[in-house]
């Protein structure tokens, strides 16, 4: 079946502009995660959605970052007033449920470059 | 101190060699452990879970030492296709999110 998809695959934006990154999880997966991977920092958790529960936003680096998940499916990560340090690969993952017994499947990522 | 630490490598080995990667974690509440593999410019994929009793999957063996907060991955009879970055990953008790090490790069040469 179809895996996690993300769009766009690449995004170049000017400093100060807003960007929206999209994630389509695997159908039927209730948990959705956003991570980012930057040079020197490795993979870092950003935000996590599980069903209808309030999202875990504890990994968001600043209030310029926000995310929503509509209808329990598609998610959008928004970065306002982008900065050069936001340049990274943004990865979305989904799992059938919450908890360590459920494997997280990653999408191909969106490579964001802020100039 | 980073929560999950790995030797970044790269490890350069010839085909057929045995190579071992180590990982340490600092949060004693970590309860689930994994090795992920990430190919260049690709997304991470689960390689194997790590159990307290140690587990094996073909040429790959993973071990966990909770007392020392240490995880290892052993690859026997390395193949060219094993070239990738290997990520040590933990989940802390009560959470679902993954905490990643920075990864160890493996390069297997003919």
Interface residues (C-beta under 8 A of the other chain):
Chain A: X31 X33 X35 X41 X42 X43 X44 X45 X48 X50 X56 X59 X91 X93 X95 X98 X99 X100 X102 X103 X104 X106 X107 X108 X109
Chain B: X31 X32 X42 X43 X44 X45 X46 X87 X91 X96 X97 X98 X99 X100 X101 X102 X103
